Amino acid sequence: MVEEIGTTTEGDLIINVGPQHPATHGVLHLVITLNGETVKKVEPHLGYIHRSIEKMCESLTYRQFIYVTSRMDYLSSHINNHGCALCVEKGLQIEVPARAQVIRVIMDELTRIASHELWWGAMAMDIGAFTPFFHAFRERESINDIMEETCGARLTMNYMVPGGVMIDIHPNFQKKVKDFIAFYRTKMNESDELLTGNIIFQNRMKGVGLLSKEDAISFGCTGPTARGSGLNCDIRKLYPYEIYNSVTFEEVLETSGDSLARYMVRLREIKQSINIIEQLIDNIPEGDFQAKTKAVLKLPKGEFYSRVETARGEFGVYIVSEGGTTPYRIKFRSPGFANLSALDHMARGSKLGDLVAMMGTLDLVIPDIDR
Amino acid sequence: MFIVKYIKEVWSAIKSLLIGMRRTGYYFTHHKEIITQQYPDNRDTLNLPERFKGEVVMPHDEKNEHRCTGCTACELACPNGTIKVITKFDISPEGKKKKAIDKLVYHLELCTMCNLCVIACPSDAIVMAQTFEHSVFDRSKLTKILNNPGSKIMDGVE
């Protein structure tokens, strides 16, 4: 008798993965219903790292609330801060100086490379390869050093402020970024040698965790997860912000929709990010790094929404203002939450061991999902 | 034909593994490319960039004078209530009352190093220090008073 997938019957094994499990990269709790070794249902349980960030933001002013968003998707904290700053600027109709726009985009792309590098190492470790983790961290470390020198922090920078960036770039910044790109170009093929071509890796990723384009749309997937299924969803292309419409880069798309496609999208995205940085790093215009703003920011009454493309997908900031110094209501649209919802659909009918590979390619950051 | 295909597949599989092993072997024999830092043994030579946000400090000059006017801009800018400015009134030799800080209390345990207080300060009285080893055995040691005892405001700072 063939049992229907997705229902629990007597004799099914229910196991808990997490909240303390190395493969979930945080406090994600998955309740998995198993028939033998076949996954029948995956139920993510959230709430272990809920900090009520959105509610917290209601008591903070428009300058203060930006730093909290670094603690959501901590691997692309720059881009989160960027989205919040954009939303406040939209409400106040501040024109950001050209220099600040270029610096912001360079920082965003550096963050994207660092985030994808960390994902690459961590995902390889989930699958069982330990060496790539160290290689990924070496590259990421050089980006962190650049960030540390200019922003003063390695992970939670809080560098974006409404109207521009907090401090001007360090005098060494341009040289260091160029050095990094030159160094990175020599090490780029290492990821292919170590992991992509590896036969064990290929067999574990090919055809695993299939997500069709229609499903990606209906689950609200964004970012590399959806682009692996062939969905055009790059916010940098669709709704260009800052100077993204004046730089040339291609939107990376793969059509097969399996774990390997999502993996390849991220690896190719790193190369696109490097292209963008190379176009901009020599052309940082002179001028102010921050627009002149009032000491106390007050958004006019109304609703404001802005979106940016983080390393994981679309990050949206929705602010409702009553005209005061603090927002009346804030809602963040985090990419990880929508991407996680597709996990159950992808995992049904596959083996338990493949579930870890799927979770790895979704690039889940739990504080981003739970907020 | 099946056997030829099978052997080809096996060969390409072995080749892919050997390519990976070559890369691993390269780093096994090239020790100079390893960038691991031996912390905490390298504490003496550790260089942190001057912008590193470690903790908020108030620099004093050799006459034990600081630049803080007690305007509470940092207290208002702080999102977590990390800074508390306790002011007093100094009486100048001419008999005028002048606002000055009594204590600038800084709660390191609440601080998120967001740099907003340093940016907000109009007289550059507080800066970020490059320290990062903050662990102590008693929580009360994390509450710090930034101005030195007996210190007073620098001349010319309004």
Interface residues (C-beta under 8 A of the other chain):
Chain A: L60 R63 Q64 F65 Y67 V68 T131 R138 E141 E148 E149 T150 C151 G152 A153 T156 N158 V161 M166 I167 H170 E190 E193 L194 L195 G197 N198 I199 I200 Q202
Chain B: S12 A13 S16 L17 I19 G20 R22 R23 T24 I35 L48 P49 R51 F52 K53 A77 C78 P79 T112 M113 C114 N115 L116 I119 M128
